[in-house]
Amino acid sequence: MLGALLILIFIAAIIFGIYLLLIYPIRNDRINGFISNRFAHRGLHSAGVPENSMAAFKAAVDHGFGIELDVRLSKDGELMVFHDDDLERVVGSRGSVIDFTADELADMSLMGTGEGIPRFADVLKMVDGRVPLLVEIKEMPNDSSVSVAAANMLKEYKGPYIIESFNPLSLMRVARILPKVPRGILSQRYLNYPQYRAPLYLALQALLLNRLCKPTFVAYHHQHASSISLKLARLLGATTYAWTVRSPEEESVAFANGFDSVIFEGYVPKK
């Protein structure tokens, strides 16, 4: 009986060891320069100032906040700043960013304002290193075009930036071009949502693909702070960001739960 128990303990220890190896982050001291930064989610947007717009990015710069933004490719291969898979919610049009040219996208009205969909190059020129950027790669698993284009453009940018994605493959592609730049995996408790109840999302929730993409930091849903994988990744050295925090109260809870910093919207944090 005792022998069987010891065997079970030994097997459990091996499984746990493998688990730790799979979620282990990499060490990159460059991330230390970003820990004190709060990042404005899709810029410092508000009523009349739409998300992921030049006005929202200028507002974040004026307030001294870092900027979180999303990049996708246009039909003619330009990097554009836009979050959603389709244009309906923000622009009111059918189709996706990839269905239109950069000029066509720039002429579209964001939330009925005078703001168009920005080119990533124009955002980089405007920010010009004054605040740090948190660039989220938006691409399909079998498509490397966005991550490669973004990494090549950022390679020439002189300001501070870090990169994140929900897609581990995107981070692997970025690492080949920008091996020294901190990169982070975005995650959450996927199994809380019916559309994500599949083995792949369980692996992503548990950070089991960290071994492949080697993140420096983990950006996790702020309401899912009790995740064991998140806590272990933090103990193993990962910097952690809470997304998306929408009030000072939620921010306080995020810091109390051990997050190093926050990605926020809907309020202006105190310095």
C-alpha positions as CSV (number, residue, x, y, z in Angstrom):
1,M,0.0,0.0,0.0
2,L,2.8,2.4,1.0
3,G,4.7,1.5,-2.2
4,A,1.7,2.3,-4.4
5,L,1.2,5.6,-2.7
6,L,4.9,6.5,-3.2
7,I,4.6,5.6,-6.9
8,L,1.6,7.9,-7.2
9,I,3.4,10.7,-5.5
10,F,6.4,10.2,-7.8
11,I,4.2,10.3,-10.9
12,A,2.4,13.4,-9.7
13,A,5.7,15.1,-9.0
14,I,6.9,14.3,-12.6
15,I,3.6,15.6,-14.1
16,F,3.9,18.8,-12.0
17,G,7.5,19.2,-13.1
18,I,6.6,18.9,-16.7
19,Y,3.7,21.4,-16.1
20,L,6.2,23.9,-14.7
21,L,8.5,23.5,-17.6
22,L,5.7,24.1,-20.1
23,I,4.5,27.4,-18.5
24,Y,8.0,28.7,-17.6
25,P,8.6,32.2,-18.9
26,I,11.9,33.6,-20.1
27,R,13.8,36.3,-18.2
28,N,14.2,39.7,-20.0
29,D,15.3,42.6,-17.8
30,R,14.0,45.0,-20.4
31,I,10.5,44.5,-19.1
32,N,11.5,46.2,-15.9
33,G,11.4,49.5,-17.7
34,F,7.7,49.0,-18.5
35,I,6.3,47.8,-15.1
36,S,5.6,51.3,-13.8
37,N,3.5,52.1,-17.0
38,R,-0.2,51.9,-17.1
39,F,-1.4,51.3,-20.7
40,A,-4.5,53.0,-22.1
41,H,-6.5,50.3,-23.8
42,R,-6.8,51.3,-27.5
43,G,-5.7,54.7,-26.5
44,L,-7.3,57.2,-24.1
45,H,-10.7,57.1,-25.7
46,S,-13.8,58.7,-24.4
47,A,-17.1,60.2,-25.7
48,G,-16.3,61.7,-29.1
49,V,-12.8,60.2,-29.1
50,P,-13.1,56.7,-30.6
51,E,-10.9,53.8,-29.7
52,N,-7.7,53.1,-31.7
53,S,-7.9,56.6,-33.2
54,M,-5.2,59.2,-33.5
55,A,-7.1,61.5,-31.2
56,A,-7.2,58.7,-28.5
57,F,-3.4,58.1,-28.9
58,K,-2.7,61.9,-28.7
59,A,-4.8,62.1,-25.5
60,A,-2.7,59.2,-24.0
61,V,0.5,60.9,-24.9
62,D,-0.7,64.2,-23.4
63,H,-1.5,62.4,-20.1
64,G,1.7,60.4,-20.1
65,F,0.1,57.0,-20.3
66,G,1.4,54.1,-22.3
67,I,-0.7,53.0,-25.3
68,E,-2.1,49.6,-26.0
69,L,-3.2,49.2,-29.6
70,D,-4.0,46.5,-32.2
71,V,-2.5,46.0,-35.7
72,R,-3.9,44.3,-38.8
73,L,-3.0,44.4,-42.5
74,S,-5.0,46.1,-45.2
75,K,-5.8,44.7,-48.6
76,D,-2.7,46.4,-50.0
77,G,-0.4,45.2,-47.2
78,E,-0.3,48.3,-44.9
79,L,-0.4,47.9,-41.2
80,M,-3.5,49.5,-39.8
81,V,-4.6,50.1,-36.2
82,F,-7.9,48.3,-35.6
83,H,-9.2,45.8,-33.1
84,D,-12.2,43.9,-34.3
85,D,-12.4,41.0,-36.8
86,D,-15.0,43.0,-38.8
87,L,-15.9,46.7,-39.3
88,E,-19.5,46.6,-38.1
89,R,-19.2,47.8,-34.5
90,V,-16.8,50.6,-34.9
91,V,-17.4,51.7,-38.5
92,G,-20.8,50.4,-39.3
93,S,-19.7,48.7,-42.5
94,R,-19.6,45.1,-43.6
95,G,-16.3,43.4,-44.2
96,S,-12.9,43.3,-42.5
97,V,-9.7,45.4,-42.6
98,I,-8.1,43.0,-45.0
99,D,-11.0,43.6,-47.5
100,F,-10.1,47.3,-48.0
101,T,-7.0,49.4,-49.0
102,A,-5.2,51.6,-46.5
103,D,-6.6,54.7,-48.2
104,E,-10.2,53.4,-48.1
105,L,-9.8,52.5,-44.4
106,A,-8.3,55.9,-43.5
107,D,-11.4,57.5,-45.1
108,M,-13.8,55.5,-42.9
109,S,-15.4,57.2,-40.0
110,L,-14.7,55.7,-36.5
111,M,-17.9,55.9,-34.4
112,G,-19.3,58.6,-36.6
113,T,-16.5,61.1,-35.9
114,G,-14.0,62.7,-38.1
115,E,-11.4,60.1,-37.1
116,G,-10.4,57.5,-39.7
117,I,-8.6,54.1,-39.2
118,P,-5.0,55.1,-38.6
119,R,-1.9,53.7,-40.3
120,F,0.5,52.2,-37.8
121,A,3.3,54.1,-39.4
122,D,1.5,57.4,-38.7
123,V,0.9,56.4,-35.0
124,L,4.6,55.6,-34.6
125,K,5.6,58.9,-36.1
126,M,3.1,60.8,-33.9
127,V,4.1,59.1,-30.6
128,D,7.8,59.3,-31.4
129,G,8.9,57.5,-28.3
130,R,7.2,59.9,-25.9
131,V,5.3,57.1,-24.2
132,P,5.7,53.3,-24.4
133,L,3.6,51.2,-26.7
134,L,2.0,47.8,-26.1
135,V,1.4,46.4,-29.6
136,E,-1.1,43.5,-30.0
137,I,-0.7,41.3,-33.1
138,K,-4.0,40.4,-34.7
139,E,-3.6,37.5,-37.2
140,M,-4.9,34.0,-37.9
141,P,-2.8,31.0,-36.7
142,N,-1.8,30.0,-40.2
143,D,-0.9,33.6,-41.3
144,S,2.4,35.2,-40.4
145,S,2.0,38.4,-42.4
146,V,0.9,40.7,-39.6
147,S,3.6,39.6,-37.1
148,V,6.4,39.8,-39.7
149,A,5.3,43.2,-41.0
150,A,4.9,44.6,-37.5
151,A,8.2,43.3,-36.2
152,N,10.0,44.6,-39.3
153,M,8.5,48.1,-38.9
154,L,9.1,48.2,-35.1
155,K,12.7,47.1,-35.7
156,E,13.3,50.6,-37.1
157,Y,11.3,52.4,-34.3
158,K,13.5,54.1,-31.7
159,G,10.9,54.5,-29.0
160,P,10.1,52.0,-26.2
161,Y,7.6,49.2,-27.0
162,I,6.6,45.6,-26.1
163,I,4.5,43.1,-28.0
164,E,1.7,40.8,-27.1
165,S,-0.8,38.4,-28.7
166,F,-3.4,35.8,-27.9
167,N,-1.7,33.7,-30.5
168,P,1.5,31.9,-29.4
169,L,2.6,31.4,-33.0
170,S,2.6,35.2,-33.5
171,L,5.0,35.6,-30.6
172,M,7.2,32.9,-32.0
173,R,7.4,34.8,-35.3
174,V,8.1,38.1,-33.6
175,A,10.9,36.4,-31.6
176,R,12.8,35.5,-34.7
177,I,13.0,39.1,-35.8
178,L,13.0,40.9,-32.4
179,P,14.6,38.4,-30.0
180,K,15.5,41.0,-27.4
181,V,12.1,42.7,-27.3
182,P,9.8,41.7,-24.4
183,R,6.7,39.8,-25.6
184,G,3.7,38.6,-23.7
185,I,0.9,36.1,-24.1
186,L,-2.7,37.2,-23.6
187,S,-5.0,34.8,-21.8
188,Q,-8.0,34.3,-19.6
189,R,-10.2,31.6,-18.3
190,Y,-11.4,30.5,-21.7
191,L,-13.5,27.7,-20.3
192,N,-15.8,30.2,-18.6
193,Y,-17.2,30.9,-22.1
194,P,-19.1,28.3,-24.1
195,Q,-17.5,29.2,-27.5
196,Y,-14.1,28.4,-26.1
197,R,-14.7,25.0,-24.5
198,A,-12.1,23.0,-26.5
199,P,-8.7,21.4,-25.7
200,L,-6.8,24.2,-27.5
201,Y,-8.3,26.9,-25.3
202,L,-7.8,24.8,-22.2
203,A,-4.1,24.7,-23.1
204,L,-4.1,28.5,-23.7
205,Q,-5.9,29.1,-20.4
206,A,-3.3,27.0,-18.5
207,L,-0.4,28.7,-20.4
208,L,0.8,25.3,-21.5
209,L,2.1,26.8,-24.8
210,N,4.5,29.1,-23.1
211,R,7.3,26.7,-23.8
212,L,6.7,27.4,-27.5
213,C,6.4,31.2,-27.5
214,K,8.6,32.0,-24.4
215,P,6.8,35.1,-23.1
216,T,8.4,37.6,-20.8
217,F,5.1,38.7,-19.5
218,V,1.5,37.4,-19.1
219,A,-1.5,39.7,-19.7
220,Y,-4.5,38.0,-18.1
221,H,-8.1,38.9,-17.6
222,H,-8.3,41.0,-14.4
223,Q,-11.3,39.0,-13.1
224,H,-9.5,35.7,-13.4
225,A,-6.6,36.5,-11.0
226,S,-7.1,33.3,-9.1
227,S,-5.8,31.2,-12.0
228,I,-3.2,28.7,-10.8
229,S,-1.3,29.0,-14.0
230,L,-1.1,32.8,-13.7
231,K,0.1,32.6,-10.1
232,L,2.7,30.0,-11.0
233,A,4.0,32.0,-14.0
234,R,4.3,35.0,-11.7
235,L,6.3,32.9,-9.1
236,L,8.5,31.7,-12.0
237,G,9.4,35.3,-12.9
238,A,6.8,36.5,-15.3
239,T,5.6,40.1,-15.2
240,T,1.8,40.2,-15.2
241,Y,-0.6,42.8,-16.6
242,A,-4.3,42.9,-15.9
243,W,-6.7,43.5,-18.8
244,T,-9.0,45.3,-19.2
245,V,-9.5,47.3,-16.0
246,R,-12.4,49.8,-16.2
247,S,-12.4,51.7,-12.9
248,P,-10.2,52.9,-10.1
249,E,-11.8,50.2,-7.9
250,E,-11.0,47.4,-10.3
251,E,-7.4,48.8,-10.6
252,S,-7.0,48.6,-6.8
253,V,-8.2,45.0,-6.8
254,A,-5.9,44.1,-9.7
255,F,-2.9,45.4,-7.8
256,A,-4.0,43.7,-4.6
257,N,-4.3,40.4,-6.6
258,G,-0.6,40.7,-7.5
259,F,-0.7,42.2,-11.0
260,D,2.3,44.4,-11.8
261,S,0.4,46.9,-13.9
262,V,-2.9,47.4,-15.7
263,I,-4.3,47.9,-19.2
264,F,-7.2,50.3,-18.6
265,E,-10.1,52.1,-20.2
266,G,-13.1,54.2,-19.2
267,Y,-11.3,56.3,-16.5
268,V,-8.1,58.3,-16.1
269,P,-5.9,56.7,-13.4
270,K,-4.1,58.8,-10.9
271,K,-0.4,59.2,-11.4
